[in-house]
Amino acid sequence: MNSMLKQIQLIERTDQLIRLQATGSPVELAAKLGISKTKLYRMLCIMKELDAPVEFDTLTQSFVYSEPVGFTFGFYKKGQKTNIINPSIG
């Protein structure tokens, strides 16, 4: 599989875990994603470059979004509903 597609899928999975506040510590999240802690931090930097307000919440011991955001990537036909996540739910 294309490495860019793998990266996008990794970001989508991370986004899902962040929304569920189920990432755990950086070590735990890296293990859940099957990547190294170094690769995790690189990916989080990419997410931040894409304006994701990601931060680690020491109270919940999980990465969280500091404000509601939505994330989607992919192509869709005009007029077709997308899988954009409602930021008010997030």
C-alpha positions as CSV (number, residue, x, y, z in Angstrom):
1,M,0.0,0.0,0.0
2,N,1.2,3.5,-0.8
3,S,3.0,5.1,2.2
4,M,1.0,8.3,1.8
5,L,-2.2,6.4,2.1
6,K,-0.9,4.6,5.2
7,Q,-0.1,7.9,6.7
8,I,-3.6,9.2,6.1
9,Q,-5.1,6.1,7.6
10,L,-2.9,6.5,10.6
11,I,-4.0,10.1,11.0
12,E,-7.7,9.0,10.7
13,R,-7.2,6.3,13.3
14,T,-5.5,8.7,15.7
15,D,-8.2,11.3,15.1
16,Q,-10.8,8.6,16.1
17,L,-8.9,7.7,19.3
18,I,-8.5,11.4,20.2
19,R,-12.2,12.0,19.8
20,L,-12.9,9.0,22.1
21,Q,-10.3,10.3,24.6
22,A,-8.9,6.8,24.4
23,T,-5.3,7.4,23.3
24,G,-3.6,6.8,26.6
25,S,0.0,7.9,27.1
26,P,2.2,8.5,24.1
27,V,3.8,5.0,24.6
28,E,0.3,3.4,24.7
29,L,-0.9,5.3,21.7
30,A,2.2,4.3,19.7
31,A,1.5,0.7,20.7
32,K,-2.2,0.9,19.7
33,L,-1.1,2.3,16.3
34,G,1.7,-0.2,15.8
35,I,4.3,2.5,15.4
36,S,7.3,3.9,17.3
37,K,7.0,6.8,19.7
38,T,9.3,8.8,17.4
39,K,6.9,8.2,14.5
40,L,4.0,9.1,16.6
41,Y,5.5,12.5,17.5
42,R,6.3,13.1,13.8
43,M,2.7,12.3,12.9
44,L,1.3,14.6,15.7
45,C,3.6,17.4,14.3
46,I,2.0,16.9,10.8
47,M,-1.4,17.0,12.3
48,K,-0.5,20.3,14.1
49,E,0.8,21.7,10.8
50,L,-2.7,20.9,9.4
51,D,-4.1,23.0,12.2
52,A,-5.2,20.2,14.5
53,P,-5.3,21.6,18.1
54,V,-3.9,18.5,19.6
55,E,-2.6,18.5,23.2
56,F,-2.0,16.0,25.9
57,D,-4.4,16.2,28.9
58,T,-2.7,15.0,32.0
59,L,-6.0,14.6,33.8
60,T,-7.5,12.1,31.4
61,Q,-4.0,10.8,30.3
62,S,-5.1,11.1,26.7
63,F,-4.5,13.3,23.8
64,V,-7.4,15.7,23.2
65,Y,-8.4,18.5,20.9
66,S,-8.4,21.9,22.7
67,E,-11.3,23.0,20.5
68,P,-13.9,21.3,18.3
69,V,-12.6,20.3,14.9
70,G,-13.5,18.0,12.0
71,F,-11.2,15.9,9.8
72,T,-11.9,14.3,6.5
73,F,-9.7,13.3,3.6
74,G,-10.7,11.9,0.2
75,F,-12.7,12.5,-2.9
76,Y,-16.5,12.3,-3.2
77,K,-19.0,12.9,-5.9
78,K,-20.7,16.3,-5.9
79,G,-24.0,16.2,-4.1
80,Q,-22.9,13.0,-2.2
81,K,-22.8,13.1,1.5
82,T,-19.3,13.0,3.0
83,N,-18.0,11.4,6.1
84,I,-17.2,14.8,7.6
85,I,-17.4,14.5,11.4
86,N,-19.7,17.1,13.0
87,P,-17.4,19.4,15.0
88,S,-20.1,20.1,17.5
89,I,-20.2,16.5,18.5
90,G,-16.4,16.0,18.5
